Amino acid sequence: YVGAFLAALGGAQAVVFGGGIGENSPPIRVRICERLAWFGLHLDVAKNTAAVGVEARITDDTGRLQAWVVGVDESVLVAEQTALVIENNTQPPPISKA
């Protein structure tokens, strides 16, 4: 999917990993980043391994596409969306089954 998004967007400056898995699973990030080498993403294995629960760039300085790990407080996002639904007295958006 990331490759399709890059093609549709005509490129990007960075790929950002967040949330529980994105922030805490270096092996998952490796699997994703390896498939983006064609686009100039050069994963730094040591940086990736060290980036667990911290915000950090996990690519080296030679690639044209960077990858970052960024903290996301998912419970705050859920609370904000819930407040919007209540405030606007509307139905929540459908949950994607993808």
N, CA, C and O atoms as a CHARMM CRD file, in Angstrom:
* protein
*
  392
    1    1 TYR  N      0.80600  -1.19600   0.00000 PROA 1      0.00000
    2    1 TYR  CA     0.00000   0.00000   0.00000 PROA 1      0.00000
    3    1 TYR  C      0.85200   1.26500   0.00000 PROA 1      0.00000
    4    1 TYR  O      0.50800   2.24600  -0.65900 PROA 1      0.00000
    5    2 VAL  N      1.95300   1.24600   0.73000 PROA 2      0.00000
    6    2 VAL  CA     2.79900   2.43700   0.78900 PROA 2      0.00000
    7    2 VAL  C      3.31600   2.78200  -0.60300 PROA 2      0.00000
    8    2 VAL  O      3.33200   3.95100  -0.98800 PROA 2      0.00000
    9    3 GLY  N      3.73700   1.76900  -1.35900 PROA 3      0.00000
   10    3 GLY  CA     4.20100   2.00400  -2.72500 PROA 3      0.00000
   11    3 GLY  C      3.11700   2.61500  -3.59600 PROA 3      0.00000
   12    3 GLY  O      3.39600   3.50400  -4.40100 PROA 3      0.00000
   13    4 ALA  N      1.88900   2.15100  -3.44700 PROA 4      0.00000
   14    4 ALA  CA     0.76900   2.70700  -4.21400 PROA 4      0.00000
   15    4 ALA  C      0.52600   4.16100  -3.84100 PROA 4      0.00000
   16    4 ALA  O      0.25600   4.99300  -4.70700 PROA 4      0.00000
   17    5 PHE  N      0.62400   4.46700  -2.54700 PROA 5      0.00000
   18    5 PHE  CA     0.45100   5.85400  -2.11100 PROA 5      0.00000
   19    5 PHE  C      1.56700   6.73600  -2.66800 PROA 5      0.00000
   20    5 PHE  O      1.31000   7.85600  -3.11200 PROA 5      0.00000
   21    6 LEU  N      2.80100   6.23900  -2.64600 PROA 6      0.00000
   22    6 LEU  CA     3.92000   7.01200  -3.18800 PROA 6      0.00000
   23    6 LEU  C      3.70700   7.29700  -4.66600 PROA 6      0.00000
   24    6 LEU  O      3.96900   8.40500  -5.13300 PROA 6      0.00000
   25    7 ALA  N      3.23300   6.29700  -5.40200 PROA 7      0.00000
   26    7 ALA  CA     2.96300   6.49300  -6.83000 PROA 7      0.00000
   27    7 ALA  C      1.83600   7.50100  -7.02800 PROA 7      0.00000
   28    7 ALA  O      1.95300   8.40200  -7.85900 PROA 7      0.00000
   29    8 ALA  N      0.75700   7.36100  -6.28200 PROA 8      0.00000
   30    8 ALA  CA    -0.38800   8.26000  -6.41900 PROA 8      0.00000
   31    8 ALA  C     -0.03300   9.70200  -6.05400 PROA 8      0.00000
   32    8 ALA  O     -0.53700  10.64700  -6.66100 PROA 8      0.00000
   33    9 LEU  N      0.83600   9.85900  -5.06000 PROA 9      0.00000
   34    9 LEU  CA     1.22900  11.19500  -4.61400 PROA 9      0.00000
   35    9 LEU  C      2.36400  11.78700  -5.44000 PROA 9      0.00000
   36    9 LEU  O      2.65400  12.97900  -5.33800 PROA 9      0.00000
   37   10 GLY  N      2.99900  10.96800  -6.24800 PROA 10     0.00000
   38   10 GLY  CA     4.15500  11.44100  -6.99700 PROA 10     0.00000
   39   10 GLY  C      5.38800  11.55100  -6.11800 PROA 10     0.00000
   40   10 GLY  O      6.31100  12.30300  -6.43100 PROA 10     0.00000
   41   11 GLY  N      5.41000  10.80600  -5.01900 PROA 11     0.00000
   42   11 GLY  CA     6.55400  10.81200  -4.10800 PROA 11     0.00000
   43   11 GLY  C      6.16600  11.32800  -2.74200 PROA 11     0.00000
   44   11 GLY  O      5.01100  11.67000  -2.48800 PROA 11     0.00000
   45   12 ALA  N      7.14800  11.37600  -1.87400 PROA 12     0.00000
   46   12 ALA  CA     6.95200  11.87600  -0.50900 PROA 12     0.00000
   47   12 ALA  C      8.31900  12.19300   0.07500 PROA 12     0.00000
   48   12 ALA  O      9.35000  11.81500  -0.48200 PROA 12     0.00000
   49   13 GLN  N      8.31400  12.87900   1.18600 PROA 13     0.00000
   50   13 GLN  CA     9.55600  13.18700   1.88400 PROA 13     0.00000
   51   13 GLN  C      9.84200  12.17800   2.98000 PROA 13     0.00000
   52   13 GLN  O     10.99800  11.94500   3.33400 PROA 13     0.00000
   53   14 ALA  N      8.77300  11.57200   3.52600 PROA 14     0.00000
   54   14 ALA  CA     8.97800  10.66500   4.65200 PROA 14     0.00000
   55   14 ALA  C      7.82400   9.68400   4.78100 PROA 14     0.00000
   56   14 ALA  O      6.70300   9.92900   4.33600 PROA 14     0.00000
   57   15 VAL  N      8.14700   8.57400   5.40600 PROA 15     0.00000
   58   15 VAL  CA     7.17000   7.59600   5.86400 PROA 15     0.00000
   59   15 VAL  C      7.20900   7.67700   7.38200 PROA 15     0.00000
   60   15 VAL  O      8.28600   7.67900   7.97900 PROA 15     0.00000
   61   16 VAL  N      6.03700   7.74500   8.00900 PROA 16     0.00000
   62   16 VAL  CA     5.96700   7.90900   9.45800 PROA 16     0.00000
   63   16 VAL  C      5.28300   6.69800  10.07400 PROA 16     0.00000
   64   16 VAL  O      4.19600   6.30400   9.65300 PROA 16     0.00000
   65   17 PHE  N      5.93000   6.11500  11.07300 PROA 17     0.00000
   66   17 PHE  CA     5.37700   4.98600  11.81700 PROA 17     0.00000
   67   17 PHE  C      4.89300   5.50200  13.16400 PROA 17     0.00000
   68   17 PHE  O      5.63800   6.17700  13.87300 PROA 17     0.00000
   69   18 GLY  N      3.65900   5.19300  13.52200 PROA 18     0.00000
   70   18 GLY  CA     3.11000   5.60300  14.80300 PROA 18     0.00000
   71   18 GLY  C      2.13900   4.56100  15.31600 PROA 18     0.00000
   72   18 GLY  O      1.84900   3.58000  14.63200 PROA 18     0.00000
   73   19 GLY  N      1.64700   4.76900  16.49700 PROA 19     0.00000
   74   19 GLY  CA     0.72900   3.81100  17.10100 PROA 19     0.00000
   75   19 GLY  C      1.48600   2.66000  17.72800 PROA 19     0.00000
   76   19 GLY  O      2.71400   2.59800  17.65600 PROA 19     0.00000
   77   20 GLY  N      0.75900   1.75800  18.33800 PROA 20     0.00000
   78   20 GLY  CA     1.36900   0.66300  19.08600 PROA 20     0.00000
   79   20 GLY  C      2.39000  -0.12600  18.30700 PROA 20     0.00000
   80   20 GLY  O      3.52300  -0.27800  18.76400 PROA 20     0.00000
   81   21 ILE  N      2.02700  -0.63400  17.14300 PROA 21     0.00000
   82   21 ILE  CA     2.95500  -1.44600  16.35700 PROA 21     0.00000
   83   21 ILE  C      4.03400  -0.57300  15.72000 PROA 21     0.00000
   84   21 ILE  O      5.21500  -0.91700  15.76100 PROA 21     0.00000
   85   22 GLY  N      3.63700   0.54600  15.13600 PROA 22     0.00000
   86   22 GLY  CA     4.60800   1.42000  14.48100 PROA 22     0.00000
   87   22 GLY  C      5.67600   1.95500  15.41100 PROA 22     0.00000
   88   22 GLY  O      6.82800   2.12900  15.01200 PROA 22     0.00000
   89   23 GLU  N      5.29200   2.21700  16.65400 PROA 23     0.00000
   90   23 GLU  CA     6.24500   2.75900  17.62700 PROA 23     0.00000
   91   23 GLU  C      7.10300   1.69100  18.29100 PROA 23     0.00000
   92   23 GLU  O      8.20800   1.98200  18.75000 PROA 23     0.00000
   93   24 ASN  N      6.61000   0.46400  18.34700 PROA 24     0.00000
   94   24 ASN  CA     7.25300  -0.53600  19.20000 PROA 24     0.00000
   95   24 ASN  C      7.69400  -1.81600  18.51000 PROA 24     0.00000
   96   24 ASN  O      8.07900  -2.76600  19.19200 PROA 24     0.00000
   97   25 SER  N      7.65400  -1.87900  17.19100 PROA 25     0.00000
   98   25 SER  CA     8.00300  -3.11900  16.52000 PROA 25     0.00000
   99   25 SER  C      9.04000  -2.91200  15.40800 PROA 25     0.00000
  100   25 SER  O      8.68100  -2.79000  14.23700 PROA 25     0.00000
  101   26 PRO  N     10.32100  -2.87200  15.77600 PROA 26     0.00000
  102   26 PRO  CA    11.35700  -2.74400  14.75300 PROA 26     0.00000
  103   26 PRO  C     11.27200  -3.81100  13.64900 PROA 26     0.00000
  104   26 PRO  O     11.50400  -3.47600  12.48700 PROA 26     0.00000
  105   27 PRO  N     10.95000  -5.08300  13.95800 PROA 27     0.00000
  106   27 PRO  CA    10.87600  -6.07300  12.86700 PROA 27     0.00000
  107   27 PRO  C      9.79700  -5.75500  11.81700 PROA 27     0.00000
  108   27 PRO  O     10.00000  -5.99400  10.62700 PROA 27     0.00000
  109   28 ILE  N      8.67900  -5.23000  12.25100 PROA 28     0.00000
  110   28 ILE  CA     7.62700  -4.84500  11.29900 PROA 28     0.00000
  111   28 ILE  C      8.10800  -3.68800  10.43800 PROA 28     0.00000
  112   28 ILE  O      7.88400  -3.67100   9.22800 PROA 28     0.00000
  113   29 ARG  N      8.77000  -2.72200  11.06400 PROA 29     0.00000
  114   29 ARG  CA     9.29200  -1.58700  10.29200 PROA 29     0.00000
  115   29 ARG  C     10.32000  -2.05300   9.26700 PROA 29     0.00000
  116   29 ARG  O     10.35700  -1.53200   8.15200 PROA 29     0.00000
  117   30 VAL  N     11.16100  -3.03300   9.63100 PROA 30     0.00000
  118   30 VAL  CA    12.13900  -3.58500   8.68100 PROA 30     0.00000
  119   30 VAL  C     11.42300  -4.17100   7.47400 PROA 30     0.00000
  120   30 VAL  O     11.79700  -3.89900   6.33300 PROA 30     0.00000
  121   31 ARG  N     10.39300  -4.97500   7.72400 PROA 31     0.00000
  122   31 ARG  CA     9.66300  -5.61500   6.62400 PROA 31     0.00000
  123   31 ARG  C      9.06200  -4.60000   5.67100 PROA 31     0.00000
  124   31 ARG  O      9.04300  -4.81600   4.45900 PROA 31     0.00000
  125   32 ILE  N      8.57400  -3.50100   6.20600 PROA 32     0.00000
  126   32 ILE  CA     7.97800  -2.46000   5.37100 PROA 32     0.00000
  127   32 ILE  C      9.06100  -1.68100   4.63400 PROA 32     0.00000
  128   32 ILE  O      8.95900  -1.46300   3.42700 PROA 32     0.00000
  129   33 CYS  N     10.09600  -1.26300   5.35500 PROA 33     0.00000
  130   33 CYS  CA    11.13600  -0.41000   4.77000 PROA 33     0.00000
  131   33 CYS  C     11.96500  -1.13400   3.71300 PROA 33     0.00000
  132   33 CYS  O     12.38700  -0.51700   2.73500 PROA 33     0.00000
  133   34 GLU  N     12.20400  -2.42500   3.89300 PROA 34     0.00000
  134   34 GLU  CA    12.96000  -3.18100   2.88800 PROA 34     0.00000
  135   34 GLU  C     12.29300  -3.09800   1.52200 PROA 34     0.00000
  136   34 GLU  O     12.97100  -3.05200   0.49500 PROA 34     0.00000
  137   35 ARG  N     10.99600  -3.08000   1.51200 PROA 35     0.00000
  138   35 ARG  CA    10.24700  -3.02800   0.24900 PROA 35     0.00000
  139   35 ARG  C     10.21200  -1.63400  -0.35800 PROA 35     0.00000
  140   35 ARG  O      9.70900  -1.46000  -1.46700 PROA 35     0.00000
  141   36 LEU  N     10.74000  -0.63600   0.35100 PROA 36     0.00000
  142   36 LEU  CA    10.75900   0.73000  -0.16100 PROA 36     0.00000
  143   36 LEU  C     12.15300   1.18500  -0.57600 PROA 36     0.00000
  144   36 LEU  O     12.35700   2.36400  -0.86500 PROA 36     0.00000
  145   37 ALA  N     13.10400   0.27500  -0.60800 PROA 37     0.00000
  146   37 ALA  CA    14.46000   0.62100  -1.04600 PROA 37     0.00000
  147   37 ALA  C     14.44900   1.15300  -2.47300 PROA 37     0.00000
  148   37 ALA  O     15.24900   2.02300  -2.81800 PROA 37     0.00000
  149   38 TRP  N     13.54900   0.63500  -3.30300 PROA 38     0.00000
  150   38 TRP  CA    13.43900   1.08400  -4.70100 PROA 38     0.00000
  151   38 TRP  C     13.14200   2.57600  -4.79000 PROA 38     0.00000
  152   38 TRP  O     13.45700   3.22200  -5.78900 PROA 38     0.00000
  153   39 PHE  N     12.52700   3.12400  -3.72800 PROA 39     0.00000
  154   39 PHE  CA    12.17700   4.53800  -3.73200 PROA 39     0.00000
  155   39 PHE  C     13.20900   5.38400  -3.00300 PROA 39     0.00000
  156   39 PHE  O     13.02300   6.59100  -2.84900 PROA 39     0.00000
  157   40 GLY  N     14.27800   4.77300  -2.56000 PROA 40     0.00000
  158   40 GLY  CA    15.34500   5.52600  -1.92600 PROA 40     0.00000
  159   40 GLY  C     15.26800   5.58100  -0.41800 PROA 40     0.00000
  160   40 GLY  O     15.83100   6.48500   0.19800 PROA 40     0.00000
  161   41 LEU  N     14.57300   4.62100   0.19100 PROA 41     0.00000
  162   41 LEU  CA    14.53400   4.55000   1.64400 PROA 41     0.00000
  163   41 LEU  C     15.63600   3.60500   2.09800 PROA 41     0.00000
  164   41 LEU  O     15.61900   2.41900   1.77000 PROA 41     0.00000
  165   42 HSD  N     16.59300   4.13200   2.85200 PROA 42     0.00000
  166   42 HSD  CA    17.72300   3.34500   3.34400 PROA 42     0.00000
  167   42 HSD  C     17.63700   3.24900   4.86100 PROA 42     0.00000
  168   42 HSD  O     18.05400   4.15900   5.57800 PROA 42     0.00000
  169   43 LEU  N     17.09800   2.14900   5.33200 PROA 43     0.00000
  170   43 LEU  CA    16.92100   1.94000   6.75900 PROA 43     0.00000
  171   43 LEU  C     18.27200   1.78000   7.44700 PROA 43     0.00000
  172   43 LEU  O     19.14900   1.06700   6.95800 PROA 43     0.00000
  173   44 ASP  N     18.42900   2.45000   8.58300 PROA 44     0.00000
  174   44 ASP  CA    19.59800   2.28200   9.44200 PROA 44     0.00000
  175   44 ASP  C     19.18900   1.27500  10.51300 PROA 44     0.00000
  176   44 ASP  O     18.38800   1.59200  11.39200 PROA 44     0.00000
  177   45 VAL  N     19.73000   0.07400  10.44100 PROA 45     0.00000
  178   45 VAL  CA    19.30500  -1.01800  11.32400 PROA 45     0.00000
  179   45 VAL  C     19.49400  -0.65700  12.79000 PROA 45     0.00000
  180   45 VAL  O     18.61700  -0.94100  13.60700 PROA 45     0.00000
  181   46 ALA  N     20.61100  -0.04200  13.14300 PROA 46     0.00000
  182   46 ALA  CA    20.86600   0.31400  14.54700 PROA 46     0.00000
  183   46 ALA  C     19.86700   1.35200  15.04400 PROA 46     0.00000
  184   46 ALA  O     19.34400   1.22700  16.15100 PROA 46     0.00000
  185   47 LYS  N     19.60000   2.37000  14.24000 PROA 47     0.00000
  186   47 LYS  CA    18.62400   3.39100  14.63000 PROA 47     0.00000
  187   47 LYS  C     17.23700   2.77900  14.77400 PROA 47     0.00000
  188   47 LYS  O     16.50900   3.09500  15.71500 PROA 47     0.00000
  189   48 ASN  N     16.87200   1.90200  13.84300 PROA 48     0.00000
  190   48 ASN  CA    15.56900   1.25700  13.90200 PROA 48     0.00000
  191   48 ASN  C     15.43400   0.41700  15.17000 PROA 48     0.00000
  192   48 ASN  O     14.41100   0.48100  15.85300 PROA 48     0.00000
  193   49 THR  N     16.45500  -0.36500  15.48400 PROA 49     0.00000
  194   49 THR  CA    16.42000  -1.22500  16.66800 PROA 49     0.00000
  195   49 THR  C     16.30200  -0.39700  17.94600 PROA 49     0.00000
  196   49 THR  O     15.61800  -0.80000  18.88700 PROA 49     0.00000
  197   50 ALA  N     16.96500   0.75800  17.98200 PROA 50     0.00000
  198   50 ALA  CA    16.95800   1.60500  19.17500 PROA 50     0.00000
  199   50 ALA  C     15.66200   2.40300  19.33600 PROA 50     0.00000
  200   50 ALA  O     15.35200   2.86700  20.43400 PROA 50     0.00000
  201   51 ALA  N     14.91100   2.56300  18.25600 PROA 51     0.00000
  202   51 ALA  CA    13.71200   3.40800  18.28100 PROA 51     0.00000
  203   51 ALA  C     12.49000   2.62500  18.73400 PROA 51     0.00000
  204   51 ALA  O     11.63100   2.27100  17.92700 PROA 51     0.00000
  205   52 VAL  N     12.42400   2.36200  20.02300 PROA 52     0.00000
  206   52 VAL  CA    11.26000   1.70000  20.61900 PROA 52     0.00000
  207   52 VAL  C     10.74600   2.61700  21.71800 PROA 52     0.00000
  208   52 VAL  O     11.42500   2.84500  22.71900 PROA 52     0.00000
  209   53 GLY  N      9.54200   3.13800  21.52300 PROA 53     0.00000
  210   53 GLY  CA     8.96000   4.03400  22.51700 PROA 53     0.00000
  211   53 GLY  C      9.55200   5.43000  22.52200 PROA 53     0.00000
  212   53 GLY  O      9.30200   6.20400  23.44600 PROA 53     0.00000
  213   54 VAL  N     10.33800   5.76500  21.49700 PROA 54     0.00000
  214   54 VAL  CA    10.91800   7.10800  21.38200 PROA 54     0.00000
  215   54 VAL  C     10.71800   7.61800  19.96200 PROA 54     0.00000
  216   54 VAL  O     10.56100   6.83500  19.02500 PROA 54     0.00000
  217   55 GLU  N     10.72600   8.92100  19.81600 PROA 55     0.00000
  218   55 GLU  CA    10.64300   9.50500  18.48400 PROA 55     0.00000
  219   55 GLU  C     12.03700   9.58900  17.89500 PROA 55     0.00000
  220   55 GLU  O     12.97000  10.05600  18.54900 PROA 55     0.00000
  221   56 ALA  N     12.17600   9.12800  16.64000 PROA 56     0.00000
  222   56 ALA  CA    13.50000   9.10800  16.02100 PROA 56     0.00000
  223   56 ALA  C     13.39600   8.91300  14.51700 PROA 56     0.00000
  224   56 ALA  O     12.43600   8.33400  14.01000 PROA 56     0.00000
  225   57 ARG  N     14.40500   9.41100  13.81800 PROA 57     0.00000
  226   57 ARG  CA    14.54900   9.07800  12.39800 PROA 57     0.00000
  227   57 ARG  C     15.26700   7.74400  12.33800 PROA 57     0.00000
  228   57 ARG  O     16.25700   7.54700  13.04300 PROA 57     0.00000
  229   58 ILE  N     14.79100   6.82500  11.51100 PROA 58     0.00000
  230   58 ILE  CA    15.36200   5.48200  11.45300 PROA 58     0.00000
  231   58 ILE  C     16.02100   5.17800  10.11200 PROA 58     0.00000
  232   58 ILE  O     16.33700   4.02500   9.81900 PROA 58     0.00000
  233   59 THR  N     16.22700   6.20500   9.30500 PROA 59     0.00000
  234   59 THR  CA    16.92200   6.03500   8.03000 PROA 59     0.00000
  235   59 THR  C     18.28600   6.70400   8.10500 PROA 59     0.00000
  236   59 THR  O     18.53900   7.54900   8.96300 PROA 59     0.00000
  237   60 ASP  N     19.16700   6.30000   7.17400 PROA 60     0.00000
  238   60 ASP  CA    20.48700   6.93300   7.13300 PROA 60     0.00000
  239   60 ASP  C     20.40400   8.23500   6.34800 PROA 60     0.00000
  240   60 ASP  O     19.32300   8.64700   5.92700 PROA 60     0.00000
  241   61 ASP  N     21.54800   8.87900   6.15500 PROA 61     0.00000
  242   61 ASP  CA    21.58200  10.18700   5.49500 PROA 61     0.00000
  243   61 ASP  C     21.65900  10.11200   3.97700 PROA 61     0.00000
  244   61 ASP  O     21.65300  11.15000   3.31600 PROA 61     0.00000
  245   62 THR  N     21.73000   8.91100   3.40600 PROA 62     0.00000
  246   62 THR  CA    21.95200   8.79800   1.96200 PROA 62     0.00000
  247   62 THR  C     20.68100   8.67700   1.14300 PROA 62     0.00000
  248   62 THR  O     20.70600   8.95500  -0.05600 PROA 62     0.00000
  249   63 GLY  N     19.58800   8.28000   1.73500 PROA 63     0.00000
  250   63 GLY  CA    18.35300   8.04700   0.97800 PROA 63     0.00000
  251   63 GLY  C     17.56900   9.30900   0.71000 PROA 63     0.00000
  252   63 GLY  O     17.73200  10.31800   1.39600 PROA 63     0.00000
  253   64 ARG  N     16.71000   9.24200  -0.30400 PROA 64     0.00000
  254   64 ARG  CA    15.86500  10.40200  -0.60300 PROA 64     0.00000
  255   64 ARG  C     14.52600  10.34500   0.14100 PROA 64     0.00000
  256   64 ARG  O     13.82400  11.35300   0.22400 PROA 64     0.00000
  257   65 LEU  N     14.16800   9.17500   0.68200 PROA 65     0.00000
  258   65 LEU  CA    12.94300   9.02300   1.46100 PROA 65     0.00000
  259   65 LEU  C     13.31400   8.68800   2.90000 PROA 65     0.00000
  260   65 LEU  O     13.98700   7.68900   3.15300 PROA 65     0.00000
  261   66 GLN  N     12.88300   9.51100   3.83200 PROA 66     0.00000
  262   66 GLN  CA    13.18000   9.28400   5.23900 PROA 66     0.00000
  263   66 GLN  C     12.07900   8.44100   5.88100 PROA 66     0.00000
  264   66 GLN  O     10.96100   8.37200   5.37000 PROA 66     0.00000
  265   67 ALA  N     12.40300   7.80800   6.99300 PROA 67     0.00000
  266   67 ALA  CA    11.41200   7.11500   7.80900 PROA 67     0.00000
  267   67 ALA  C     11.58600   7.57300   9.24700 PROA 67     0.00000
  268   67 ALA  O     12.70600   7.69200   9.74600 PROA 67     0.00000
  269   68 TRP  N     10.47600   7.82600   9.89900 PROA 68     0.00000
  270   68 TRP  CA    10.45900   8.32200  11.26600 PROA 68     0.00000
  271   68 TRP  C      9.53000   7.47600  12.11800 PROA 68     0.00000
  272   68 TRP  O      8.54400   6.92500  11.62800 PROA 68     0.00000
  273   69 VAL  N      9.85600   7.38200  13.39700 PROA 69     0.00000
  274   69 VAL  CA     8.96900   6.81000  14.40300 PROA 69     0.00000
  275   69 VAL  C      8.46500   7.99300  15.22500 PROA 69     0.00000
  276   69 VAL  O      9.25800   8.77700  15.74600 PROA 69     0.00000
  277   70 VAL  N      7.14000   8.11800  15.34000 PROA 70     0.00000
  278   70 VAL  CA     6.53200   9.25400  16.02600 PROA 70     0.00000
  279   70 VAL  C      5.47800   8.74200  16.99500 PROA 70     0.00000
  280   70 VAL  O      4.66900   7.88100  16.64900 PROA 70     0.00000
  281   71 GLY  N      5.49400   9.27400  18.20400 PROA 71     0.00000
  282   71 GLY  CA     4.52800   8.86400  19.21200 PROA 71     0.00000
  283   71 GLY  C      3.12100   9.32500  18.88200 PROA 71     0.00000
  284   71 GLY  O      2.91200  10.44800  18.42400 PROA 71     0.00000
  285   72 VAL  N      2.17000   8.45400  19.11800 PROA 72     0.00000
  286   72 VAL  CA     0.76000   8.77300  18.90400 PROA 72     0.00000
  287   72 VAL  C     -0.00500   8.31400  20.14400 PROA 72     0.00000
  288   72 VAL  O      0.09600   7.15600  20.54900 PROA 72     0.00000
  289   73 ASP  N     -0.75800   9.21500  20.73700 PROA 73     0.00000
  290   73 ASP  CA    -1.58900   8.84300  21.87600 PROA 73     0.00000
  291   73 ASP  C     -2.97700   8.50700  21.32700 PROA 73     0.00000
  292   73 ASP  O     -3.83200   9.37900  21.17700 PROA 73     0.00000
  293   74 GLU  N     -3.17500   7.22800  21.03200 PROA 74     0.00000
  294   74 GLU  CA    -4.40200   6.79200  20.38900 PROA 74     0.00000
  295   74 GLU  C     -5.63700   7.05000  21.23900 PROA 74     0.00000
  296   74 GLU  O     -6.70500   7.33200  20.69400 PROA 74     0.00000
  297   75 SER  N     -5.52000   6.96300  22.54600 PROA 75     0.00000
  298   75 SER  CA    -6.68100   7.19100  23.41300 PROA 75     0.00000
  299   75 SER  C     -7.15900   8.64100  23.32100 PROA 75     0.00000
  300   75 SER  O     -8.35800   8.90300  23.40800 PROA 75     0.00000
  301   76 VAL  N     -6.23200   9.58100  23.14500 PROA 76     0.00000
  302   76 VAL  CA    -6.61600  10.98400  22.97900 PROA 76     0.00000
  303   76 VAL  C     -7.34800  11.16100  21.65200 PROA 76     0.00000
  304   76 VAL  O     -8.35300  11.87000  21.59200 PROA 76     0.00000
  305   77 LEU  N     -6.86100  10.53100  20.59800 PROA 77     0.00000
  306   77 LEU  CA    -7.53500  10.63500  19.30500 PROA 77     0.00000
  307   77 LEU  C     -8.95400  10.08100  19.36000 PROA 77     0.00000
  308   77 LEU  O     -9.87200  10.67900  18.79900 PROA 77     0.00000
  309   78 VAL  N     -9.14300   8.94900  20.02800 PROA 78     0.00000
  310   78 VAL  CA   -10.48400   8.36700  20.17400 PROA 78     0.00000
  311   78 VAL  C    -11.37600   9.32100  20.96700 PROA 78     0.00000
  312   78 VAL  O    -12.53400   9.53100  20.60300 PROA 78     0.00000
  313   79 ALA  N    -10.85200   9.89600  22.03700 PROA 79     0.00000
  314   79 ALA  CA   -11.64200  10.82900  22.84800 PROA 79     0.00000
  315   79 ALA  C    -12.03400  12.06700  22.04200 PROA 79     0.00000
  316   79 ALA  O    -13.17000  12.52900  22.14200 PROA 79     0.00000
  317   80 GLU  N    -11.11800  12.60400  21.25300 PROA 80     0.00000
  318   80 GLU  CA   -11.41900  13.78000  20.43500 PROA 80     0.00000
  319   80 GLU  C    -12.49500  13.47900  19.40600 PROA 80     0.00000
  320   80 GLU  O    -13.40100  14.28600  19.20000 PROA 80     0.00000
  321   81 GLN  N    -12.40300  12.32500  18.75800 PROA 81     0.00000
  322   81 GLN  CA   -13.40800  11.95300  17.76400 PROA 81     0.00000
  323   81 GLN  C    -14.77000  11.72900  18.41800 PROA 81     0.00000
  324   81 GLN  O    -15.79900  12.10400  17.85700 PROA 81     0.00000
  325   82 THR  N    -14.77700  11.12500  19.59100 PROA 82     0.00000
  326   82 THR  CA   -16.02400  10.91600  20.33000 PROA 82     0.00000
  327   82 THR  C    -16.65900  12.24800  20.69400 PROA 82     0.00000
  328   82 THR  O    -17.86900  12.42300  20.55100 PROA 82     0.00000
  329   83 ALA  N    -15.84800  13.18400  21.16300 PROA 83     0.00000
  330   83 ALA  CA   -16.36100  14.51100  21.51900 PROA 83     0.00000
  331   83 ALA  C    -16.96600  15.20900  20.30600 PROA 83     0.00000
  332   83 ALA  O    -18.00400  15.85900  20.42700 PROA 83     0.00000
  333   84 LEU  N    -16.33900  15.08600  19.14400 PROA 84     0.00000
  334   84 LEU  CA   -16.87800  15.69700  17.92900 PROA 84     0.00000
  335   84 LEU  C    -18.23400  15.10500  17.55800 PROA 84     0.00000
  336   84 LEU  O    -19.14900  15.83400  17.17300 PROA 84     0.00000
  337   85 VAL  N    -18.36300  13.79500  17.67500 PROA 85     0.00000
  338   85 VAL  CA   -19.62800  13.13800  17.35900 PROA 85     0.00000
  339   85 VAL  C    -20.72400  13.62600  18.30500 PROA 85     0.00000
  340   85 VAL  O    -21.83200  13.93800  17.86900 PROA 85     0.00000
  341   86 ILE  N    -20.41400  13.69000  19.59400 PROA 86     0.00000
  342   86 ILE  CA   -21.39400  14.13600  20.57800 PROA 86     0.00000
  343   86 ILE  C    -21.75200  15.60500  20.34500 PROA 86     0.00000
  344   86 ILE  O    -22.92400  15.98100  20.36700 PROA 86     0.00000
  345   87 GLU  N    -20.72900  16.42200  20.12100 PROA 87     0.00000
  346   87 GLU  CA   -20.93900  17.85500  19.92100 PROA 87     0.00000
  347   87 GLU  C    -21.80700  18.12800  18.69900 PROA 87     0.00000
  348   87 GLU  O    -22.67400  19.00000  18.73500 PROA 87     0.00000
  349   88 ASN  N    -21.58000  17.39500  17.62800 PROA 88     0.00000
  350   88 ASN  CA   -22.31200  17.61600  16.37400 PROA 88     0.00000
  351   88 ASN  C    -23.58000  16.78900  16.27800 PROA 88     0.00000
  352   88 ASN  O    -24.33300  16.90900  15.31200 PROA 88     0.00000
  353   89 ASN  N    -23.82300  15.93900  17.28800 PROA 89     0.00000
  354   89 ASN  CA   -25.00000  15.08300  17.31700 PROA 89     0.00000
  355   89 ASN  C    -25.14700  14.30200  16.00300 PROA 89     0.00000
  356   89 ASN  O    -26.22400  14.25300  15.40900 PROA 89     0.00000
  357   90 THR  N    -24.05400  13.70400  15.57500 PROA 90     0.00000
  358   90 THR  CA   -24.04900  12.94400  14.32500 PROA 90     0.00000
  359   90 THR  C    -23.59200  11.51900  14.59200 PROA 90     0.00000
  360   90 THR  O    -23.09500  11.19200  15.67000 PROA 90     0.00000
  361   91 GLN  N    -23.77200  10.70000  13.60100 PROA 91     0.00000
  362   91 GLN  CA   -23.28600   9.32700  13.67300 PROA 91     0.00000
  363   91 GLN  C    -21.78300   9.32400  13.40000 PROA 91     0.00000
  364   91 GLN  O    -21.30200  10.13700  12.61100 PROA 91     0.00000
  365   92 PRO  N    -21.04400   8.43200  14.03200 PROA 92     0.00000
  366   92 PRO  CA   -19.60600   8.34600  13.73700 PROA 92     0.00000
  367   92 PRO  C    -19.40000   7.81800  12.32400 PROA 92     0.00000
  368   92 PRO  O    -20.27700   7.15300  11.77300 PROA 92     0.00000
  369   93 PRO  N    -18.23300   8.11600  11.73300 PROA 93     0.00000
  370   93 PRO  CA   -17.95000   7.58700  10.39700 PROA 93     0.00000
  371   93 PRO  C    -17.84300   6.06700  10.46400 PROA 93     0.00000
  372   93 PRO  O    -17.49100   5.51300  11.50500 PROA 93     0.00000
  373   94 PRO  N    -18.14300   5.39600   9.36000 PROA 94     0.00000
  374   94 PRO  CA   -18.04300   3.92500   9.37000 PROA 94     0.00000
  375   94 PRO  C    -16.61500   3.47600   9.58000 PROA 94     0.00000
  376   94 PRO  O    -15.67300   4.14600   9.15800 PROA 94     0.00000
  377   95 ILE  N    -16.45800   2.34300  10.23200 PROA 95     0.00000
  378   95 ILE  CA   -15.14700   1.76600  10.47000 PROA 95     0.00000
  379   95 ILE  C    -14.74900   0.96000   9.24700 PROA 95     0.00000
  380   95 ILE  O    -15.51800   0.12900   8.76500 PROA 95     0.00000
  381   96 SER  N    -13.55000   1.20700   8.74900 PROA 96     0.00000
  382   96 SER  CA   -13.05900   0.49600   7.57600 PROA 96     0.00000
  383   96 SER  C    -12.79400  -0.96600   7.94200 PROA 96     0.00000
  384   96 SER  O    -12.24600  -1.26100   9.00400 PROA 96     0.00000
  385   97 LYS  N    -13.18400  -1.85700   7.06700 PROA 97     0.00000
  386   97 LYS  CA   -12.95200  -3.28500   7.30200 PROA 97     0.00000
  387   97 LYS  C    -11.74800  -3.78200   6.51400 PROA 97     0.00000
  388   97 LYS  O    -11.54900  -4.98900   6.37400 PROA 97     0.00000
  389   98 ALA  N    -10.94400  -2.85200   5.99800 PROA 98     0.00000
  390   98 ALA  CA    -9.75900  -3.23000   5.20300 PROA 98     0.00000
  391   98 ALA  C     -8.68900  -3.80900   6.04500 PROA 98     0.00000
  392   98 ALA  O     -7.63100  -4.17600   5.53300 PROA 98     0.00000
